[in-house]
Amino acid sequence: MRLLEVSALAKRFGGLEAVTDLSFTLEEGEILGLIGPNGAGKTTVFNLLSGFYRPDGGDVRFRGRSLVGLKPHAICLLGLARTFQIMRPFPHLSVLENVKVGALARHPHVRDALERAQAVIRRVGLEGKAHAPAGGLTLAERKRLEVARALATEPALLLLDEVMAGLNATETGRFIELVRQVNAEGVTVLLIEHVMKAVMALSRRVIVLNYGARIAEGLPEGVVRDPRVIEAYLGEEYTRAQA
Amino acid sequence: MTPGRWLAAAALFVLLVLPAVLGTYGLTVFIFIFFYAFLGQAWNIVGGYAGQLSAGHAAFVGVGAYTAAKLAITYGLTPWIGMFVAGMAAALLGLGVAYLGFRFGLRGFYFVLLTVAVAEICRLITLHIDALGGALGLFITFTGNPWMFQFQDSRAHYYIGLALMLLATGVAAGVERSRMGAYLRAIKEDEEAAEALGVNTLRYKMLAMTVSAFLTGMGGTFYAYLIFSLQPAAVFGIPLSVDILLRPVVGGSGTLMGPILGSFILSPLAEVSRAYLSGGAWAGAHLVVYGVLLIGVVLFLPQGAYPYLRRLLARGDAS
């Protein structure tokens, strides 16, 4: 089943075309990787999908329904949750209270939301930090919190914005495993990531953006051999290292 | 029961029997402590928990005071009912201000300015409405009829003031424990992150403002029947708005005990300095006392007195 359909999406900031004529679809249960150099428009795409920006053209359909013009909270309640590349925990609230805010979206009673939040926290492996203020977490922990809060809203589609950037190899491995599990439970994932190891391990398909436009799409193994992708993003080094 | 609850129960008991030993002056001091704790607690819902700083809450006091007094004077409606009408009038104004401010994304300093402007506009409009007494003000003839919310004995004001303080604290406690409380805190911390997690930030900010304004409007009725005269400058003025928000800020905004503690610190101070420093060359000196205290709090207890006290007590328990 088709979960998300993006057609001819466009966003301009003054004279800058941040996203140009971008179309793609996401099937239910899929993991789609969105890669490209810095400034290619990846996060802008997330902001357009999640309602933080209003597109200048094109349409976003989620389960057949247009999301254009909806507020972010309404889009979240429809089942599309996102994380922020620059993590935005509620710093003075505890980890549990942070995740509770997400859980309240589906469980209006605080007691139910707390139970649900605790389950999600165990899920991402933060149970040791449940009562610590979010402002004092390490980078890796904050990334987990960011994912936990989004998961607590029980999304059908999860947008992950560079959740593995800056993590060490062990942490990256654990994160890949977490995303895989979440996906196995039926959550469709759209992944912005620079860590190619994660992109290759997780994505069924990959879309490559450059200057706001799609320059390649396909299976991960094929995309990384595409000369345009190597030229714009990966560089000769990557190709040689893989060979 | 936790030690905190025992302490609260004991304090409540003391407050209930205190009028037996208090003189008239002592009663007056406590009436103002309760009154400002009540207003501070009402402010706390939108200014403390939700972090939307209103510096124009006098607007709601004024609207509430004039509504209840006018209804009683002209239509003979008892303020016992009038105070709820007053609350609704203030809530309506609060809803309007919140919609204007939040719909167009005013935050921080700009929202502060909007609330100040609204209170000033209310003051200027009232100044020019003859039916409300204009610049002279509205005077309530004292009859001493309890049915008309008038009391000979200031112990009545004491207990009503105490009841109002407890009412606002109960409302704030209910907000704190509910989904609304979690959402308001999230909004205070990071509005966009809250939106992304399904929080209708516009709706919850408007709701907080409306509840806060309703309670503050009820407080206006209490004020009208404590003072028996209403002047636009007194009930809509910036000094009153500042008086309201100083209690929770000094005591600890966004905490249940903050506004009460803040009022117990500031209100007696205001009374004393007003009594001793109000004549001649010392006129306005109580504002200096306020100013110095506020600078001290901002410098040394930026979270307010209550969170500091709680940490201190927790340390005592641990040792």
HADDOCK unambig.tbl for C-alpha pairs under 7 A between the chains (distance, minus, plus):
assign (segid A and resid 72 and name CA) (segid B and resid 195 and name CA) 5.69 0.50 0.50
assign (segid A and resid 72 and name CA) (segid B and resid 196 and name CA) 5.57 0.50 0.50
assign (segid A and resid 73 and name CA) (segid B and resid 195 and name CA) 4.77 0.50 0.50
assign (segid A and resid 73 and name CA) (segid B and resid 196 and name CA) 5.60 0.50 0.50
assign (segid A and resid 73 and name CA) (segid B and resid 197 and name CA) 6.43 0.50 0.50
assign (segid A and resid 73 and name CA) (segid B and resid 198 and name CA) 3.86 0.50 0.50
assign (segid A and resid 73 and name CA) (segid B and resid 199 and name CA) 5.40 0.50 0.50
assign (segid A and resid 73 and name CA) (segid B and resid 200 and name CA) 5.65 0.50 0.50
assign (segid A and resid 74 and name CA) (segid B and resid 198 and name CA) 6.45 0.50 0.50
assign (segid A and resid 76 and name CA) (segid B and resid 196 and name CA) 6.30 0.50 0.50
assign (segid A and resid 76 and name CA) (segid B and resid 197 and name CA) 6.30 0.50 0.50
assign (segid A and resid 76 and name CA) (segid B and resid 198 and name CA) 5.09 0.50 0.50
assign (segid A and resid 77 and name CA) (segid B and resid 198 and name CA) 5.68 0.50 0.50
assign (segid A and resid 81 and name CA) (segid B and resid 196 and name CA) 6.90 0.50 0.50
assign (segid A and resid 82 and name CA) (segid B and resid 196 and name CA) 6.86 0.50 0.50
assign (segid A and resid 88 and name CA) (segid B and resid 193 and name CA) 6.23 0.50 0.50
assign (segid A and resid 90 and name CA) (segid B and resid 186 and name CA) 6.46 0.50 0.50
assign (segid A and resid 90 and name CA) (segid B and resid 189 and name CA) 5.25 0.50 0.50
assign (segid A and resid 90 and name CA) (segid B and resid 190 and name CA) 6.29 0.50 0.50
assign (segid A and resid 101 and name CA) (segid B and resid 182 and name CA) 6.37 0.50 0.50
assign (segid A and resid 101 and name CA) (segid B and resid 183 and name CA) 6.56 0.50 0.50
assign (segid A and resid 101 and name CA) (segid B and resid 197 and name CA) 6.95 0.50 0.50
assign (segid A and resid 102 and name CA) (segid B and resid 197 and name CA) 5.06 0.50 0.50
assign (segid A and resid 104 and name CA) (segid B and resid 179 and name CA) 6.86 0.50 0.50
assign (segid A and resid 105 and name CA) (segid B and resid 198 and name CA) 5.73 0.50 0.50
assign (segid A and resid 108 and name CA) (segid B and resid 179 and name CA) 6.47 0.50 0.50
assign (segid A and resid 109 and name CA) (segid B and resid 179 and name CA) 6.86 0.50 0.50
assign (segid A and resid 110 and name CA) (segid B and resid 178 and name CA) 6.28 0.50 0.50
assign (segid A and resid 110 and name CA) (segid B and resid 179 and name CA) 6.00 0.50 0.50
assign (segid A and resid 150 and name CA) (segid B and resid 197 and name CA) 6.63 0.50 0.50
assign (segid A and resid 153 and name CA) (segid B and resid 197 and name CA) 6.59 0.50 0.50
